């Protein structure tokens, strides 16, 4: 095997290997869709991203320079062999320009000009192409998520909830659970009431953080699920007072994903889940609203002590608040407030009674007997003393079963309602629970001197307007909007509490929700990484310059192999000195630099001849 053959095949092989590296790298990216290093390396790259970019640029430059150099060698070798046969000076000039990575400009020879400009441009794109391929970037890698959660909308859950009521009785929910319902419902209502007017609202429940309100969902992502404490034997379902809630969602890697999922720089989730909200419409009770009977006049002083000091309890008043919400059944609620020994309330005190009707129904009844009460309930309210800004009012509450898009990011859960349907007959037990939570909240919020609900309405109004709340008695639009959001937040929290209790660790055997109680959860995990993706449309464009130069290198090398039959020379056409020496040795006489002379010179055909055994003597001779 001759030396010239090995020399030509060597630079062709190196050029092909460089190109194969590029295609192999892109093939790996296309196969995996996302290519990334280990979490430790990603962390280092993020901390030193400029260094990573610099190193990638160095490697790209080295590959580009190597490719261009091998191409230049192949052009010089091919041109040297071509000069052993007659060649015009203009064609020789174009070959010399290509071997030096340059171009020629001639209007008379536009084909050669176009060829050299094209090759010149491709060579200049080599570094940019390799840099584009090798430089990693910040990426969002989507991973499908799938799983299930508790379905509270169907007959199976309704039956299970009814059995829980029968086992415990609605009025006998354990004390710890009542405390959670009280505080959680209040905080959820406050958070929801303020968001309409721009007040920040982050609601925390069981260690999970919700933006404004829960929207009736329970966390479907493990790292957002909150508490990891194991509930006690009586701490699940209706006795839930906090603890670990089971999560049954997992990522579904692609078929070609053999790389382990990275933790990434940042993770976020977007999940389609089952939620619950309510349409709440609050307004004054007008004089022609005969269907709403509202009586606050039945009260009596049940304790009085005229001798009590100012700092002691002087008197108590018992209120029997009666409401009729067009069901032909009067509902009564008792309250106790602090008064002086003469039965008068302090000007700084506030009283905001409410009646929920129909209240929590008798759960031993069948859904047939409740066919008129399974879609909504009503809240009657009125403020006194410092809450007198709220006239006698009615809030129509219509709970809705929803599908929500829950977004999990930055340790916060935010939800958006996508669709909703009203309650059906099988949801009567669910409606009773929600109405019971609202009733409990309306009672527990009223203390001896003030009401949490009244203070919430007053505080939000005062912090979002420039007028006093007393000036708003003629137009209570904002107050009613606040009240609507408050009760909406309480309703949504009640659904989250219920789901949490029944999905708590220990609620079901082996923590597996029965199939008939499952609701499918689907979504996407977005992982922020540093790496490469097949979705980049520039990769294929970036590899084209290297491909073109490799093809040209192969063509020139093959030409040299076929033309060289043992012929060897040290002449370098890209070396200006070699050209001058060869022209001088041949004694060539050319025309002058006038336009006609240049045109004539361009058409002169020359041939490189070598004299002597050692090939030291070389000259250009004219060929007719």
C-alpha positions as CSV (number, residue, x, y, z in Angstrom):
1,X,0.0,0.0,0.0
2,X,1.6,3.3,-1.2
3,X,2.2,6.2,1.2
4,X,0.1,8.7,-0.8
5,X,-2.9,6.3,-0.5
6,X,-2.5,6.1,3.3
7,X,-2.1,9.9,3.5
8,X,-5.3,10.6,1.6
9,X,-7.4,8.0,3.4
10,X,-6.1,9.3,6.7
11,X,-7.5,12.8,6.4
12,X,-10.7,11.5,4.8
13,X,-11.2,9.1,7.7
14,X,-10.5,11.8,10.3
15,X,-13.0,14.1,8.6
16,X,-15.6,11.4,8.5
17,X,-15.0,10.6,12.2
18,X,-15.6,14.2,13.1
19,X,-18.8,14.3,11.1
20,X,-19.9,11.0,12.6
21,X,-19.4,12.4,16.0
22,X,-21.8,15.2,15.2
23,X,-24.4,12.9,13.7
24,X,-24.0,10.4,16.5
25,X,-24.5,13.2,19.1
26,X,-27.6,14.5,17.3
27,X,-28.9,10.9,16.9
28,X,-28.7,10.4,20.7
29,X,-30.6,13.6,21.2
30,X,-33.3,12.6,18.7
31,X,-33.5,9.1,20.2
32,X,-33.9,10.3,23.8
33,X,-35.7,13.5,22.9
34,X,-33.9,15.1,25.8
35,X,-30.2,14.6,26.6
36,X,-28.8,15.7,29.9
37,X,-26.1,14.9,32.4
38,X,-26.5,13.8,36.0
39,X,-28.1,16.1,38.6
40,X,-24.6,16.8,40.1
41,X,-23.3,17.9,36.7
42,X,-26.4,20.0,36.0
43,X,-25.9,21.8,39.4
44,X,-22.3,22.5,38.5
45,X,-23.2,23.7,35.0
46,X,-25.8,26.1,36.5
47,X,-23.3,27.5,38.8
48,X,-20.6,27.9,36.1
49,X,-22.7,28.4,33.0
50,X,-20.2,30.9,31.4
51,X,-17.4,28.4,31.8
52,X,-19.6,25.7,30.3
53,X,-20.3,27.9,27.3
54,X,-16.7,28.8,26.9
55,X,-15.6,25.2,27.0
56,X,-18.2,24.3,24.4
57,X,-17.1,27.1,22.2
58,X,-13.4,25.9,22.5
59,X,-14.4,22.4,21.5
60,X,-16.6,23.7,18.6
61,X,-13.7,25.9,17.4
62,X,-11.3,23.0,17.5
63,X,-13.6,20.8,15.5
64,X,-14.3,23.6,13.0
65,X,-10.6,24.4,12.6
66,X,-9.8,20.6,12.2
67,X,-12.5,20.3,9.5
68,X,-11.4,23.4,7.6
69,X,-7.7,22.3,7.8
70,X,-8.5,18.8,6.5
71,X,-10.5,20.3,3.7
72,X,-7.7,22.7,2.8
73,X,-5.2,19.8,2.7
74,X,-7.6,17.8,0.4
75,X,-8.0,20.9,-1.9
76,X,-4.2,21.4,-2.1
77,X,-3.6,17.7,-2.8
78,X,-6.3,17.7,-5.5
79,X,-5.0,20.9,-7.1
80,X,-1.4,19.7,-7.1
81,X,-2.5,16.6,-9.1
82,X,-4.7,18.7,-11.3
83,X,-1.8,20.9,-12.3
84,X,0.0,17.9,-13.8
85,X,-2.5,18.4,-16.6
86,X,-3.2,21.7,-18.4
87,X,-5.2,24.1,-16.3
88,X,-6.3,27.7,-17.0
89,X,-4.9,30.4,-14.8
90,X,-8.4,31.5,-13.7
91,X,-9.3,28.0,-12.7
92,X,-5.9,27.8,-10.9
93,X,-6.7,31.1,-9.2
94,X,-10.0,29.7,-7.9
95,X,-8.3,26.5,-6.7
96,X,-5.7,28.5,-4.8
97,X,-8.4,30.7,-3.2
98,X,-10.2,27.5,-2.0
99,X,-7.1,26.0,-0.6
100,X,-6.5,29.1,1.4
101,X,-10.1,29.3,2.7
102,X,-10.8,32.4,0.6
103,X,-12.8,33.4,-2.5
104,X,-12.4,35.0,-5.9
105,X,-14.6,37.8,-7.3
106,X,-15.0,38.1,-11.1
107,X,-18.1,39.1,-13.0
108,X,-16.8,37.3,-16.1
109,X,-16.5,34.0,-14.2
110,X,-19.6,34.1,-12.0
111,X,-19.8,30.3,-11.7
112,X,-16.3,30.2,-10.1
113,X,-17.2,33.2,-8.0
114,X,-20.4,31.6,-6.7
115,X,-18.5,28.3,-6.0
116,X,-15.8,30.0,-4.0
117,X,-18.2,32.3,-2.1
118,X,-20.4,29.3,-1.2
119,X,-17.5,27.3,0.1
120,X,-16.1,30.3,1.9
121,X,-19.5,30.9,3.6
122,X,-19.8,27.2,4.6
123,X,-16.3,27.3,6.1
124,X,-17.2,30.3,8.1
125,X,-20.4,28.6,9.4
126,X,-18.5,25.6,10.8
127,X,-17.7,27.2,14.2
128,X,-21.3,28.5,14.5
129,X,-22.7,25.2,13.7
130,X,-20.6,23.2,16.1
131,X,-21.2,25.8,18.8
132,X,-24.9,25.5,18.3
133,X,-24.8,21.7,18.5
134,X,-22.5,21.4,21.5
135,X,-23.6,24.3,23.8
136,X,-26.2,23.1,26.3
137,X,-29.2,25.3,27.1
138,X,-31.9,25.7,29.7
139,X,-34.8,23.4,28.8
140,X,-38.2,22.5,30.0
141,X,-38.6,18.7,29.8
142,X,-42.3,17.6,29.9
143,X,-43.1,14.3,31.5
144,X,-46.6,12.9,31.5
145,X,-48.1,12.2,34.9
146,X,-50.9,9.8,35.7
147,X,-52.7,8.5,38.8
148,X,-55.9,8.7,40.7
149,X,-57.5,10.4,43.7
150,X,-60.7,10.0,45.7
151,X,-63.9,10.5,43.7
152,X,-66.4,12.4,45.9
153,X,-69.0,12.9,43.1
154,X,-70.5,9.5,42.7
155,X,-72.9,7.1,44.4
156,X,-70.1,5.0,45.9
157,X,-68.7,7.9,47.9
158,X,-72.2,9.0,48.9
159,X,-72.9,5.6,50.3
160,X,-69.6,5.5,52.2
161,X,-70.2,9.0,53.6
162,X,-73.7,8.0,54.7
163,X,-72.2,5.0,56.5
164,X,-69.7,7.3,58.2
165,X,-72.5,9.6,59.4
166,X,-74.4,6.6,60.7
167,X,-71.3,5.3,62.6
168,X,-70.4,8.7,64.1
169,X,-73.4,11.0,63.7
170,X,-72.9,14.4,62.1
171,X,-73.0,16.2,65.5
172,X,-70.4,13.9,66.9
173,X,-67.5,14.7,64.7
174,X,-64.5,14.5,67.0
175,X,-63.4,17.7,68.8
176,X,-60.0,17.9,67.0
177,X,-61.7,17.7,63.6
178,X,-64.1,20.5,64.6
179,X,-61.1,22.7,65.5
180,X,-59.6,22.1,62.1
181,X,-62.9,22.9,60.4
182,X,-63.3,26.0,62.5
183,X,-59.8,27.5,61.9
184,X,-59.3,26.1,58.4
185,X,-62.7,27.3,57.2
186,X,-62.2,30.7,58.7
187,X,-58.7,31.2,57.2
188,X,-59.8,29.9,53.8
189,X,-62.7,32.3,53.8
190,X,-60.5,35.3,54.8
191,X,-58.0,34.4,52.1
192,X,-60.7,34.1,49.4
193,X,-62.5,37.3,50.5
194,X,-59.5,39.5,50.1
195,X,-58.2,38.3,46.7
196,X,-60.8,40.1,44.7
197,X,-59.4,43.4,45.8
198,X,-55.8,42.6,45.4
199,X,-54.9,41.5,48.9
200,X,-52.3,38.7,48.9
201,X,-53.8,35.4,50.0
202,X,-51.9,32.2,50.7
203,X,-53.9,29.6,52.5
204,X,-52.1,26.9,54.5
205,X,-53.8,23.6,55.3
206,X,-52.1,20.4,56.6
207,X,-48.7,21.7,55.5
208,X,-49.8,22.5,51.9
209,X,-49.9,26.0,50.6
210,X,-52.7,27.2,48.3
211,X,-52.9,30.4,46.3
212,X,-56.0,32.2,47.7
213,X,-58.2,29.1,48.1
214,X,-58.1,25.3,47.7
215,X,-60.7,25.0,44.9
216,X,-61.8,21.8,46.6
217,X,-58.7,19.8,45.6
218,X,-56.2,17.8,47.6
219,X,-52.5,17.7,46.6
220,X,-51.8,15.2,43.9
221,X,-48.0,15.7,44.0
222,X,-46.0,14.1,46.8
223,X,-43.6,17.0,47.5
224,X,-46.6,19.3,47.8
225,X,-48.8,17.1,49.9
226,X,-47.8,18.7,53.2
227,X,-47.7,16.9,56.5
228,X,-45.9,13.5,56.6
229,X,-47.2,12.7,60.1
230,X,-49.2,9.4,60.4
231,X,-52.7,10.1,61.6
232,X,-53.9,8.2,64.7
233,X,-56.4,5.4,64.6
234,X,-59.3,7.8,64.9
235,X,-57.6,10.6,62.9
236,X,-58.9,9.7,59.4
237,X,-62.1,10.4,57.4
238,X,-64.5,12.6,59.5
239,X,-62.1,12.5,62.4
240,X,-59.2,14.0,60.4
241,X,-57.2,16.6,62.2
242,X,-54.1,16.6,60.1
243,X,-51.5,14.1,58.8
244,X,-50.1,12.4,55.8
245,X,-52.4,12.3,52.7
246,X,-51.7,9.5,50.2
247,X,-50.6,10.5,46.8
248,X,-51.1,8.1,43.9
249,X,-49.6,9.9,40.9
250,X,-46.4,8.9,39.1
251,X,-44.5,10.1,36.1
252,X,-44.8,8.1,32.9
253,X,-41.4,8.2,31.1
254,X,-41.3,7.9,27.3
255,X,-40.7,4.5,25.6
256,X,-37.2,5.6,24.7
257,X,-36.3,7.2,28.0
258,X,-33.6,5.0,29.5
259,X,-32.0,7.9,31.4
260,X,-33.1,8.4,35.0
261,X,-35.4,11.4,35.4
262,X,-33.3,14.3,36.8
263,X,-34.3,16.3,39.8
264,X,-33.6,19.3,37.7
265,X,-33.0,22.9,38.5
266,X,-36.8,23.5,39.1
267,X,-39.9,21.4,38.9
268,X,-43.5,22.3,38.3
269,X,-46.6,20.3,37.7
270,X,-49.9,21.0,35.8
271,X,-52.6,18.4,36.8
272,X,-56.2,17.9,35.8
273,X,-58.0,17.1,39.0
274,X,-61.5,16.9,40.5
275,X,-62.4,20.0,42.5
276,X,-65.4,21.7,44.1
277,X,-66.4,25.3,44.2
278,X,-69.6,27.3,44.6
279,X,-71.6,30.0,43.0
280,X,-72.5,32.4,45.8
281,X,-74.9,35.2,45.2
282,X,-75.4,37.6,48.2
283,X,-77.9,40.5,48.2
284,X,-80.2,42.4,50.6
285,X,-83.5,40.9,51.6
286,X,-86.0,43.3,50.1
287,X,-89.4,44.0,51.4
288,X,-91.1,42.0,48.7
289,X,-88.9,38.9,49.4
290,X,-91.8,37.3,51.3
291,X,-90.2,33.8,51.0
292,X,-87.4,34.8,53.4
293,X,-88.8,35.2,56.9
294,X,-86.0,36.7,59.1
295,X,-86.7,37.4,62.7
296,X,-84.0,38.8,65.1
297,X,-86.3,40.3,67.7
298,X,-86.5,37.3,70.0
299,X,-83.8,37.8,72.7
300,X,-83.6,38.1,76.4
301,X,-81.0,38.9,79.1
302,X,-80.2,35.6,80.8
303,X,-77.6,37.0,83.2
304,X,-77.2,40.5,84.8
305,X,-74.9,41.7,87.6
306,X,-75.2,45.4,88.2
307,X,-72.5,45.3,90.9
308,X,-69.9,43.8,88.5
309,X,-66.8,45.9,88.1
310,X,-66.0,47.3,84.6
311,X,-63.6,44.6,83.9
312,X,-66.0,41.8,84.7
313,X,-68.9,40.2,82.9
314,X,-72.0,42.4,83.6
315,X,-74.6,40.6,81.5
316,X,-75.4,38.0,78.8
317,X,-78.1,38.1,76.1
318,X,-79.5,35.0,74.5
319,X,-80.7,35.4,71.0
320,X,-83.1,33.1,69.1
321,X,-82.5,33.9,65.5
322,X,-85.2,32.5,63.2
323,X,-85.0,32.2,59.4
324,X,-87.3,30.6,56.8
325,X,-85.7,30.1,53.4
326,X,-88.9,29.3,51.4
327,X,-88.9,25.7,52.5
328,X,-91.9,26.2,54.8
329,X,-89.6,25.1,57.6
330,X,-88.3,27.6,60.1
331,X,-84.7,27.3,61.2
332,X,-83.6,28.7,64.5
333,X,-80.1,29.4,65.7
334,X,-79.1,30.5,69.2
335,X,-76.4,33.0,70.0
336,X,-75.1,34.5,73.3
337,X,-73.5,38.0,73.3
338,X,-72.1,40.2,76.1
339,X,-74.2,43.2,77.3
340,X,-74.2,45.4,80.3
341,X,-76.4,44.9,83.4
342,X,-79.2,46.8,81.6
343,X,-79.1,44.6,78.5
344,X,-77.4,47.1,76.3
345,X,-74.5,46.1,74.0
346,X,-71.3,48.1,73.9
347,X,-70.8,50.4,70.9
348,X,-67.6,48.7,70.2
349,X,-69.1,45.2,70.1
350,X,-70.5,43.5,67.0
351,X,-73.1,40.9,66.4
352,X,-73.5,39.1,63.0
353,X,-75.9,36.1,63.3
354,X,-76.5,33.7,60.4
355,X,-79.0,30.9,59.8
356,X,-78.2,28.2,57.2
357,X,-81.2,26.6,55.7
358,X,-81.8,23.9,55.1
359,X,-79.3,23.0,57.7
360,X,-77.5,19.7,57.9
361,X,-80.3,17.3,57.1
362,X,-81.1,14.0,58.8
363,X,-78.7,11.6,57.1
364,X,-80.9,8.6,57.8
365,X,-83.3,9.9,55.2
366,X,-83.2,8.6,51.7
367,X,-82.2,10.8,48.7
368,X,-85.8,10.6,47.5
369,X,-87.0,12.5,50.5
370,X,-84.3,15.1,49.8
371,X,-84.9,15.6,46.1
372,X,-85.7,19.3,46.7
373,X,-82.6,20.1,48.7
374,X,-79.7,18.4,46.9
375,X,-78.4,21.2,44.7
376,X,-78.0,24.3,46.9
377,X,-78.6,26.0,50.3
378,X,-79.2,29.4,51.7
379,X,-77.5,31.6,54.3
380,X,-79.5,34.5,56.0
381,X,-77.3,37.1,57.8
382,X,-77.5,40.5,59.4
383,X,-75.0,42.7,61.2
384,X,-75.7,44.8,64.3
385,X,-73.8,47.5,66.2
386,X,-70.4,47.9,64.5
387,X,-71.4,45.5,61.8
388,X,-74.6,47.4,60.9
389,X,-73.1,48.1,57.5
390,X,-74.5,44.6,56.5
391,X,-78.3,44.8,56.2
392,X,-80.5,41.8,56.4
393,X,-79.1,39.7,53.6
394,X,-79.5,36.4,51.8
395,X,-76.7,34.3,50.2
396,X,-77.7,31.6,47.7
397,X,-75.0,29.0,47.7
398,X,-74.9,26.6,44.7
399,X,-72.0,24.1,45.0
400,X,-70.5,22.9,41.8
401,X,-68.4,19.8,40.9
402,X,-65.5,21.0,38.9
403,X,-62.6,19.9,36.8
404,X,-59.6,22.1,37.6
405,X,-56.1,22.6,36.3
406,X,-53.9,22.6,39.4
407,X,-50.5,24.1,39.0
408,X,-47.8,23.2,41.5
409,X,-44.7,25.4,41.5
410,X,-42.5,27.3,44.0
411,X,-44.1,25.4,46.9
412,X,-47.5,26.8,46.0
413,X,-50.7,25.2,44.6
414,X,-52.8,27.4,42.2
415,X,-55.9,26.2,40.6
416,X,-58.1,27.2,37.6
417,X,-61.6,25.9,37.0
418,X,-62.0,24.4,33.5
419,X,-65.5,23.1,33.7
420,X,-68.3,22.6,36.3
421,X,-71.6,20.8,36.8
422,X,-74.2,21.2,39.5
423,X,-74.9,18.7,42.2
424,X,-77.1,15.8,41.5
425,X,-79.3,13.6,43.7
426,X,-76.5,11.3,44.6
427,X,-74.6,14.3,46.1
428,X,-77.1,14.9,48.9
429,X,-74.8,13.6,51.6
430,X,-72.0,15.8,50.3
431,X,-74.2,18.8,50.2
432,X,-75.2,18.1,53.8
433,X,-71.6,18.0,54.9
434,X,-70.8,21.3,53.2
435,X,-73.9,23.0,54.6
436,X,-72.9,21.7,58.0
437,X,-69.4,23.2,57.8
438,X,-70.9,26.5,56.7
439,X,-73.3,26.4,59.6
440,X,-70.6,25.5,62.1
441,X,-68.4,28.4,60.7
442,X,-71.3,30.8,61.0
443,X,-71.9,29.9,64.6
444,X,-68.3,29.6,65.8
445,X,-67.2,32.8,64.2
446,X,-69.5,34.8,66.5
447,X,-68.0,35.4,70.0
448,X,-69.4,37.3,72.9
449,X,-68.2,40.7,71.6
450,X,-67.4,40.3,67.9
451,X,-67.6,38.1,64.8
452,X,-64.7,36.9,62.7
453,X,-66.9,37.2,59.6
454,X,-67.8,40.8,60.4
455,X,-64.3,41.7,61.2
456,X,-63.1,40.2,57.9
457,X,-65.6,42.2,55.9
458,X,-64.7,45.4,57.8
459,X,-61.0,45.0,57.5
460,X,-60.9,44.1,53.8
461,X,-63.2,47.0,53.0
462,X,-61.2,49.5,55.1
463,X,-57.9,48.4,53.5
464,X,-59.1,48.6,49.9
465,X,-61.1,51.9,49.8
466,X,-60.7,55.5,50.8
467,X,-64.2,55.8,52.3
468,X,-65.4,54.5,55.6
469,X,-67.6,51.4,55.5
470,X,-70.5,53.4,57.0
471,X,-70.6,55.6,53.9
472,X,-71.3,52.5,51.8
473,X,-74.7,51.7,53.3
474,X,-76.5,52.9,50.2
475,X,-74.3,50.7,48.0
476,X,-73.1,47.5,49.6
477,X,-71.7,46.0,46.4
478,X,-68.2,45.5,47.7
479,X,-69.4,44.1,51.0
480,X,-71.5,41.5,49.3
481,X,-68.7,40.6,47.0
482,X,-66.5,40.0,50.0
483,X,-69.2,37.9,51.6
484,X,-69.6,35.8,48.5
485,X,-65.9,35.1,48.3
486,X,-65.8,34.3,52.0
487,X,-68.5,31.7,51.8
488,X,-67.0,30.4,48.5
489,X,-63.7,29.8,50.3
490,X,-65.3,28.0,53.2
491,X,-67.2,25.7,50.7
492,X,-64.0,24.9,48.8
493,X,-62.1,24.2,52.0
494,X,-64.9,21.8,53.2
495,X,-64.3,19.7,50.1
496,X,-60.5,19.7,50.6
497,X,-61.0,18.7,54.2
498,X,-63.3,15.9,53.3
499,X,-60.9,14.5,50.6
500,X,-58.0,14.8,52.9
501,X,-59.7,12.9,55.6
502,X,-60.7,10.0,53.4
503,X,-57.3,9.9,51.6
504,X,-55.3,10.1,54.8
505,X,-52.9,7.3,55.5
506,X,-54.9,4.5,57.2
507,X,-58.3,5.4,55.8
508,X,-58.2,2.5,53.4
509,X,-56.6,-0.9,53.6
510,X,-53.0,-0.7,52.4
511,X,-53.8,3.0,51.5
512,X,-55.3,1.8,48.2
513,X,-58.5,3.6,47.2
514,X,-61.0,1.1,45.8
515,X,-61.5,1.3,42.1
516,X,-65.2,2.4,42.4
517,X,-64.0,5.4,44.4
518,X,-61.2,6.4,42.1
519,X,-61.1,9.6,39.9
520,X,-58.3,9.7,37.3
521,X,-55.7,12.4,37.5
522,X,-53.6,13.3,34.5
523,X,-51.1,16.1,33.9
524,X,-47.6,17.1,33.1
525,X,-44.4,17.4,35.0
526,X,-42.1,20.2,33.7
527,X,-38.5,19.8,34.7
528,X,-36.1,22.6,34.1
529,X,-32.7,21.2,33.1
530,X,-29.5,22.1,31.2
531,X,-29.0,19.9,28.2
532,X,-30.1,19.3,24.6
533,X,-33.5,18.6,23.0
534,X,-34.6,17.2,19.7
535,X,-37.2,19.9,19.5
536,X,-34.5,22.4,18.5
537,X,-34.9,23.0,14.8
538,X,-31.4,24.5,14.4
539,X,-29.5,21.3,15.0
540,X,-30.1,19.9,11.5
541,X,-29.2,23.2,10.0
542,X,-26.1,23.4,12.2
543,X,-24.7,20.1,10.9
544,X,-25.1,20.9,7.2
545,X,-21.8,23.0,6.9
546,X,-19.8,20.1,8.3
547,X,-21.6,17.7,6.0
548,X,-20.9,19.7,2.9
549,X,-17.2,20.2,3.8
550,X,-16.8,16.5,4.5
551,X,-18.4,15.6,1.2
552,X,-16.0,18.0,-0.6
553,X,-13.0,16.6,1.3
554,X,-14.0,13.1,0.4
555,X,-14.4,14.0,-3.3
556,X,-11.0,15.8,-3.4
557,X,-9.3,12.9,-1.6
558,X,-10.8,10.3,-3.9
559,X,-9.7,12.4,-7.0
560,X,-6.1,12.5,-5.6
561,X,-6.1,8.8,-5.0
562,X,-7.3,8.0,-8.6
563,X,-4.9,10.6,-10.2
564,X,-1.7,9.8,-8.4
565,X,0.0,6.8,-9.9
566,X,3.1,7.0,-7.8
567,X,3.6,10.7,-8.6
568,X,5.0,12.7,-5.8
569,X,5.8,16.4,-5.5
570,X,6.4,18.9,-2.7
571,X,4.8,21.8,-4.6
572,X,2.1,23.7,-2.6
573,X,-0.2,25.7,-4.7
574,X,-1.5,27.7,-1.7
575,X,2.1,28.9,-1.1
576,X,2.6,32.2,-3.0
577,X,6.3,31.7,-3.0
578,X,6.0,28.3,-4.7
579,X,3.8,29.9,-7.4
580,X,6.2,32.7,-8.1
581,X,9.2,30.3,-8.3
582,X,7.3,28.0,-10.7
583,X,6.3,30.9,-13.0
584,X,9.8,32.4,-13.0
585,X,11.4,29.0,-13.7
586,X,9.1,28.5,-16.7
587,X,9.8,32.0,-18.1
588,X,6.2,32.6,-18.8
589,X,5.4,35.8,-20.6
590,X,1.9,37.2,-19.9
591,X,0.0,40.3,-21.0
592,X,-0.2,43.5,-19.0
593,X,-2.7,44.6,-16.4
594,X,-5.0,46.2,-18.8
595,X,-8.5,44.8,-19.0
596,X,-7.8,43.1,-22.3
597,X,-4.6,41.8,-20.9
598,X,-6.2,40.3,-17.8
599,X,-8.9,38.7,-19.9
600,X,-6.2,37.1,-22.1
601,X,-4.2,36.0,-19.1
602,X,-7.2,34.3,-17.5
603,X,-7.5,32.0,-20.5
604,X,-3.9,30.9,-20.6
605,X,-3.5,27.2,-19.9
606,X,-0.4,26.1,-18.0
607,X,1.0,22.8,-16.7
608,X,3.4,22.1,-13.9
609,X,6.4,20.2,-15.0
610,X,9.1,18.6,-12.8
611,X,12.7,18.0,-13.9
612,X,15.3,15.9,-12.1
613,X,15.1,12.7,-10.2
614,X,14.5,14.4,-6.9
615,X,11.6,16.6,-8.2
616,X,13.4,19.7,-7.0
617,X,13.1,21.6,-10.3
618,X,9.5,22.7,-11.0
619,X,8.1,25.1,-13.5
620,X,4.9,26.3,-15.2
621,X,4.8,25.9,-19.0
622,X,2.3,27.2,-21.4
623,X,0.1,24.6,-23.1
624,X,-1.6,25.5,-26.4
